[in-house]
Amino acid sequence: MRPLRRLLLGLLFCLLIPRLPASAAPFVRWIDEKGDVHVDEVREVLAESPSETRVRMPDGSERTVPMARVIDLVRENDEREEERSLLEARRDVAFGVRADAARKTLDALARDGSLPWIREYAAATRAILAERAREEDAAARLQRFVEEYPRSRFQSDAVLAQARVRGRAHGENVAKGTREMRVALDRIVELEGPLALRFRTLRDGTEIAIAYQPENYTYFFGAAHEGLMKKVEADYGAFVLLEAESKWAMLLVRLRDAEAEVAKGRRPFGALAEVKKLRDGADLDLPEVRSDLERELGRLMLQCGDKEGARGALESARDLAPDPRRREAAVEALKQVESEQAAPKLPAGPDR
């Protein structure tokens, strides 16, 4: 009955969580303390700060949303070419694709954008791209942004990116590297920044840990998760966001395990089993979490020679995807299922 239960719960959850709007209008996606996710189309964004955003609704009324509750805020109207190019670049950077094209767009908009907020958004995203691409001037770019835009809603994003730069700089001293995440967490709390970014310190710290001491990541993960759980208390919305970061963190661990197995010439059956557990426990998670788990599960199934299972998982990833980049990734992975070269020539059975 497990597959049927998962299907029914999934259908119910898709009804409860609205998808991102297909229209060109800006929107804010936020989660309340009960765990309900809201997607509000807005006529315009009136003001932003590190701690809140004020928007005008289609009916002319105004609404203030605490930045702590915001999951996604799109200010761009994609019917305007300049704003559409900014939004596309921001989505590419967030998903880690087409970095060269995004770099070119963001450099131009940060310098010549027609409105102050466009230049601000571009500068923030360009600094974050520098960190993710490990550019030499990443730390300088981030510090410059923090100083030039002290009231930007992206202050928390920059703080976390700075922590990733400093964390990696500690190299094999994982204790010091992951401590940077605690410093970042305290600063984001001080800024009253997004809960999603506060909890992302769990994922980013885990990534630092497994880069240098993969077998010891649990020391960081366990203590950090326990500490964050204490901050959640009766806030179910915060719990949903923490669960998302917890699963993304564990997905990073399992994908690293899979890479290690493939490097040894083995099929990643162990990692596949663990990702299945993550997926099966994600019935009520955010759709982006479930989409990512299905997509990576499909890729692992393909590596293990299960083309039909891979196709099913990737179709689920595509259908669950709440945003364009995730849909693109699932569709591209589905194309690989049909490729004769999709699955590496590895041993036919598990070798653990």
ROLO-107519 format. One record per residue (C-alpha): residue in three letters; y, z, x. Coordinates in steps of 0.5 Angstrom, whole numbers, plus 500, padded with zeros to 3 digits. Each point is the difference from the previous one (the first is absolute). Example, Ala and Ser with C-alpha at 12.3 -4.5 7.8 and 13.67 -1.06 7.14 Angstrom:
+-----+-----+-----+-----+
:   r :   Y :   Z :   X :
+-----+-----+-----+-----+
: ALA : 491 : 516 : 525 :
: SER : 507 : 498 : 502 :
+-----+-----+-----+-----+
This chain:
+-----+-----+-----+-----+
:   r :   Y :   Z :   X :
+-----+-----+-----+-----+
: MET : 500 : 500 : 500 :
: ARG : 505 : 501 : 506 :
: PRO : 502 : 492 : 500 :
: LEU : 501 : 501 : 493 :
: ARG : 504 : 506 : 500 :
: ARG : 504 : 497 : 506 :
: LEU : 502 : 494 : 496 :
: LEU : 502 : 504 : 494 :
: LEU : 504 : 505 : 504 :
: GLY : 503 : 494 : 504 :
: LEU : 502 : 496 : 493 :
: LEU : 503 : 507 : 497 :
: PHE : 504 : 501 : 507 :
: CYS : 503 : 493 : 500 :
: LEU : 503 : 501 : 493 :
: LEU : 503 : 507 : 502 :
: ILE : 503 : 497 : 506 :
: PRO : 505 : 494 : 499 :
: ARG : 500 : 494 : 505 :
: LEU : 506 : 498 : 504 :
: PRO : 504 : 496 : 496 :
: ALA : 500 : 492 : 500 :
: SER : 507 : 499 : 499 :
: ALA : 506 : 499 : 505 :
: ALA : 503 : 507 : 498 :
: PRO : 500 : 506 : 505 :
: PHE : 496 : 506 : 498 :
: VAL : 498 : 507 : 502 :
: ARG : 493 : 502 : 500 :
: TRP : 499 : 508 : 500 :
: ILE : 495 : 505 : 498 :
: ASP : 501 : 506 : 496 :
: GLU : 497 : 507 : 501 :
: LYS : 495 : 499 : 495 :
: GLY : 498 : 494 : 504 :
: ASP : 502 : 495 : 495 :
: VAL : 503 : 494 : 504 :
: HIS : 506 : 496 : 497 :
: VAL : 503 : 493 : 502 :
: ASP : 507 : 500 : 497 :
: GLU : 503 : 493 : 500 :
: VAL : 508 : 501 : 502 :
: ARG : 506 : 496 : 499 :
: GLU : 503 : 502 : 507 :
: VAL : 499 : 506 : 505 :
: LEU : 507 : 504 : 500 :
: ALA : 499 : 504 : 505 :
: GLU : 495 : 503 : 506 :
: SER : 499 : 505 : 504 :
: PRO : 494 : 504 : 504 :
: SER : 499 : 504 : 494 :
: GLU : 501 : 496 : 494 :
: THR : 502 : 493 : 497 :
: ARG : 504 : 499 : 494 :
: VAL : 499 : 494 : 496 :
: ARG : 502 : 496 : 494 :
: MET : 495 : 499 : 495 :
: PRO : 500 : 493 : 495 :
: ASP : 503 : 504 : 494 :
: GLY : 506 : 502 : 505 :
: SER : 498 : 507 : 500 :
: GLU : 499 : 504 : 507 :
: ARG : 494 : 503 : 503 :
: THR : 500 : 504 : 507 :
: VAL : 493 : 501 : 503 :
: PRO : 499 : 505 : 506 :
: MET : 498 : 496 : 506 :
: ALA : 494 : 505 : 500 :
: ARG : 496 : 496 : 494 :
: VAL : 502 : 493 : 502 :
: ILE : 494 : 496 : 502 :
: ASP : 503 : 493 : 501 :
: LEU : 508 : 498 : 499 :
: VAL : 501 : 493 : 499 :
: ARG : 508 : 498 : 500 :
: GLU : 499 : 493 : 501 :
: ASN : 501 : 495 : 495 :
: ASP : 495 : 494 : 502 :
: GLU : 504 : 495 : 496 :
: ARG : 505 : 501 : 506 :
: GLU : 498 : 496 : 506 :
: GLU : 503 : 505 : 505 :
: GLU : 497 : 506 : 496 :
: ARG : 493 : 496 : 499 :
: SER : 500 : 499 : 508 :
: LEU : 501 : 508 : 501 :
: LEU : 495 : 502 : 495 :
: GLU : 495 : 495 : 503 :
: ALA : 501 : 503 : 507 :
: ARG : 500 : 507 : 498 :
: ARG : 493 : 499 : 497 :
: ASP : 497 : 496 : 506 :
: VAL : 502 : 506 : 504 :
: ALA : 497 : 505 : 496 :
: PHE : 494 : 496 : 500 :
: GLY : 500 : 498 : 507 :
: VAL : 500 : 493 : 499 :
: ARG : 504 : 494 : 502 :
: ALA : 504 : 504 : 505 :
: ASP : 503 : 495 : 504 :
: ALA : 503 : 497 : 494 :
: ALA : 503 : 507 : 497 :
: ARG : 503 : 501 : 507 :
: LYS : 504 : 494 : 499 :
: THR : 502 : 501 : 493 :
: LEU : 502 : 507 : 501 :
: ASP : 504 : 499 : 507 :
: ALA : 504 : 495 : 496 :
: LEU : 501 : 504 : 494 :
: ALA : 502 : 507 : 504 :
: ARG : 505 : 496 : 503 :
: ASP : 503 : 495 : 495 :
: GLY : 497 : 503 : 493 :
: SER : 506 : 499 : 495 :
: LEU : 499 : 507 : 497 :
: PRO : 500 : 507 : 504 :
: TRP : 494 : 502 : 496 :
: ILE : 496 : 493 : 502 :
: ARG : 502 : 502 : 508 :
: GLU : 498 : 507 : 499 :
: TYR : 493 : 498 : 497 :
: ALA : 499 : 495 : 505 :
: ALA : 502 : 504 : 506 :
: ALA : 495 : 506 : 498 :
: THR : 495 : 495 : 499 :
: ARG : 501 : 496 : 507 :
: ALA : 500 : 507 : 503 :
: ILE : 493 : 502 : 497 :
: LEU : 497 : 493 : 502 :
: ALA : 502 : 502 : 507 :
: GLU : 496 : 506 : 500 :
: ARG : 494 : 497 : 496 :
: ALA : 500 : 494 : 505 :
: ARG : 501 : 505 : 506 :
: GLU : 506 : 496 : 502 :
: GLU : 503 : 504 : 507 :
: ASP : 507 : 501 : 496 :
: ALA : 497 : 503 : 494 :
: ALA : 502 : 507 : 501 :
: ALA : 507 : 498 : 502 :
: ARG : 500 : 496 : 493 :
: LEU : 498 : 505 : 496 :
: GLN : 505 : 505 : 503 :
: ARG : 506 : 495 : 499 :
: PHE : 498 : 499 : 493 :
: VAL : 499 : 508 : 499 :
: GLU : 507 : 501 : 503 :
: GLU : 504 : 494 : 496 :
: TYR : 497 : 501 : 493 :
: PRO : 499 : 508 : 499 :
: ARG : 500 : 499 : 493 :
: SER : 495 : 495 : 499 :
: ARG : 494 : 501 : 496 :
: PHE : 496 : 497 : 506 :
: GLN : 502 : 506 : 504 :
: SER : 493 : 503 : 499 :
: ASP : 496 : 493 : 501 :
: ALA : 504 : 500 : 507 :
: VAL : 498 : 508 : 502 :
: LEU : 493 : 498 : 499 :
: ALA : 500 : 494 : 504 :
: GLN : 504 : 504 : 505 :
: ALA : 494 : 505 : 500 :
: ARG : 495 : 494 : 501 :
: VAL : 504 : 498 : 506 :
: ARG : 500 : 507 : 503 :
: GLY : 493 : 501 : 498 :
: ARG : 497 : 494 : 504 :
: ALA : 504 : 502 : 506 :
: HIS : 496 : 506 : 501 :
: GLY : 494 : 496 : 501 :
: GLU : 493 : 504 : 500 :
: ASN : 504 : 507 : 499 :
: VAL : 498 : 499 : 493 :
: ALA : 502 : 507 : 498 :
: LYS : 507 : 498 : 502 :
: GLY : 500 : 494 : 497 :
: THR : 498 : 502 : 493 :
: ARG : 505 : 506 : 501 :
: GLU : 505 : 494 : 499 :
: MET : 498 : 499 : 493 :
: ARG : 501 : 508 : 498 :
: VAL : 507 : 499 : 503 :
: ALA : 501 : 494 : 496 :
: LEU : 498 : 503 : 493 :
: ASP : 505 : 506 : 501 :
: ARG : 505 : 495 : 501 :
: ILE : 498 : 496 : 494 :
: VAL : 500 : 506 : 496 :
: GLU : 507 : 502 : 502 :
: LEU : 502 : 493 : 498 :
: GLU : 497 : 501 : 493 :
: GLY : 496 : 493 : 502 :
: PRO : 494 : 497 : 496 :
: LEU : 494 : 504 : 499 :
: ALA : 496 : 494 : 502 :
: LEU : 504 : 500 : 507 :
: ARG : 498 : 507 : 501 :
: PHE : 493 : 499 : 499 :
: ARG : 500 : 494 : 504 :
: THR : 500 : 505 : 506 :
: LEU : 493 : 501 : 499 :
: ARG : 498 : 493 : 500 :
: ASP : 505 : 498 : 506 :
: GLY : 497 : 507 : 504 :
: THR : 493 : 498 : 499 :
: GLU : 501 : 493 : 503 :
: ILE : 503 : 503 : 506 :
: ALA : 494 : 504 : 501 :
: ILE : 495 : 495 : 499 :
: ALA : 504 : 495 : 505 :
: TYR : 498 : 505 : 505 :
: GLN : 495 : 505 : 498 :
: PRO : 496 : 497 : 494 :
: GLU : 495 : 506 : 500 :
: ASN : 505 : 505 : 499 :
: TYR : 504 : 497 : 495 :
: THR : 498 : 506 : 495 :
: TYR : 504 : 505 : 504 :
: PHE : 506 : 497 : 498 :
: PHE : 498 : 497 : 493 :
: GLY : 497 : 507 : 497 :
: ALA : 506 : 504 : 502 :
: ALA : 505 : 495 : 498 :
: HIS : 497 : 499 : 493 :
: GLU : 499 : 507 : 499 :
: GLY : 507 : 502 : 502 :
: LEU : 503 : 494 : 495 :
: MET : 495 : 502 : 494 :
: LYS : 504 : 507 : 500 :
: LYS : 506 : 496 : 499 :
: VAL : 498 : 496 : 494 :
: GLU : 498 : 507 : 496 :
: ALA : 500 : 498 : 492 :
: ASP : 504 : 493 : 502 :
: TYR : 494 : 495 : 498 :
: GLY : 505 : 494 : 502 :
: ALA : 500 : 503 : 507 :
: PHE : 493 : 501 : 500 :
: VAL : 499 : 492 : 498 :
: LEU : 504 : 498 : 506 :
: LEU : 497 : 505 : 504 :
: GLU : 493 : 497 : 498 :
: ALA : 502 : 493 : 502 :
: GLU : 502 : 502 : 507 :
: SER : 494 : 504 : 501 :
: LYS : 496 : 494 : 498 :
: TRP : 504 : 495 : 504 :
: ALA : 499 : 504 : 506 :
: MET : 492 : 501 : 499 :
: LEU : 500 : 492 : 499 :
: LEU : 504 : 499 : 507 :
: VAL : 494 : 505 : 503 :
: ARG : 494 : 496 : 497 :
: LEU : 503 : 493 : 502 :
: ARG : 501 : 503 : 507 :
: ASP : 493 : 502 : 500 :
: ALA : 498 : 493 : 497 :
: GLU : 504 : 496 : 506 :
: ALA : 496 : 505 : 505 :
: GLU : 493 : 498 : 497 :
: VAL : 502 : 492 : 500 :
: ALA : 502 : 501 : 507 :
: LYS : 493 : 502 : 501 :
: GLY : 497 : 494 : 497 :
: ARG : 498 : 504 : 494 :
: ARG : 502 : 499 : 492 :
: PRO : 504 : 506 : 498 :
: PHE : 495 : 503 : 495 :
: GLY : 502 : 507 : 501 :
: ALA : 508 : 498 : 499 :
: LEU : 498 : 496 : 494 :
: ALA : 496 : 506 : 497 :
: GLU : 506 : 505 : 501 :
: VAL : 505 : 495 : 497 :
: LYS : 496 : 499 : 494 :
: LYS : 500 : 508 : 499 :
: LEU : 508 : 500 : 500 :
: ARG : 500 : 494 : 495 :
: ASP : 496 : 504 : 496 :
: GLY : 504 : 506 : 500 :
: ALA : 506 : 496 : 498 :
: ASP : 500 : 499 : 493 :
: LEU : 506 : 503 : 498 :
: ASP : 504 : 498 : 507 :
: LEU : 506 : 496 : 500 :
: PRO : 499 : 492 : 499 :
: GLU : 502 : 499 : 507 :
: VAL : 495 : 505 : 503 :
: ARG : 494 : 497 : 496 :
: SER : 502 : 493 : 502 :
: ASP : 500 : 501 : 507 :
: LEU : 493 : 504 : 500 :
: GLU : 497 : 494 : 496 :
: ARG : 503 : 495 : 505 :
: GLU : 498 : 504 : 506 :
: LEU : 493 : 501 : 497 :
: GLY : 499 : 493 : 498 :
: ARG : 502 : 498 : 507 :
: LEU : 495 : 505 : 503 :
: MET : 495 : 497 : 495 :
: LEU : 501 : 493 : 503 :
: GLN : 499 : 503 : 507 :
: CYS : 493 : 503 : 497 :
: GLY : 498 : 493 : 497 :
: ASP : 501 : 502 : 493 :
: LYS : 504 : 494 : 497 :
: GLU : 499 : 501 : 493 :
: GLY : 502 : 508 : 501 :
: ALA : 506 : 498 : 504 :
: ARG : 502 : 495 : 495 :
: GLY : 500 : 505 : 494 :
: ALA : 504 : 505 : 504 :
: LEU : 505 : 495 : 502 :
: GLU : 501 : 497 : 493 :
: SER : 501 : 508 : 498 :
: ALA : 505 : 500 : 506 :
: ARG : 504 : 494 : 497 :
: ASP : 500 : 503 : 493 :
: LEU : 502 : 507 : 502 :
: ALA : 506 : 498 : 505 :
: PRO : 506 : 502 : 497 :
: ASP : 504 : 496 : 505 :
: PRO : 501 : 493 : 503 :
: ARG : 497 : 501 : 507 :
: ARG : 494 : 504 : 498 :
: ARG : 498 : 494 : 495 :
: GLU : 501 : 495 : 506 :
: ALA : 496 : 504 : 504 :
: ALA : 494 : 501 : 495 :
: VAL : 501 : 492 : 499 :
: GLU : 499 : 499 : 507 :
: ALA : 494 : 504 : 501 :
: LEU : 497 : 497 : 494 :
: LYS : 501 : 493 : 504 :
: GLN : 496 : 503 : 506 :
: VAL : 494 : 501 : 495 :
: GLU : 499 : 493 : 499 :
: SER : 501 : 498 : 508 :
: GLU : 493 : 499 : 503 :
: GLN : 504 : 504 : 506 :
: ALA : 502 : 506 : 496 :
: ALA : 494 : 505 : 502 :
: PRO : 499 : 501 : 508 :
: LYS : 493 : 499 : 502 :
: LEU : 498 : 507 : 501 :
: PRO : 493 : 503 : 499 :
: ALA : 497 : 500 : 493 :
: GLY : 499 : 507 : 499 :
: PRO : 503 : 507 : 501 :
: ASP : 500 : 502 : 507 :
: ARG : 503 : 507 : 500 :
+-----+-----+-----+-----+
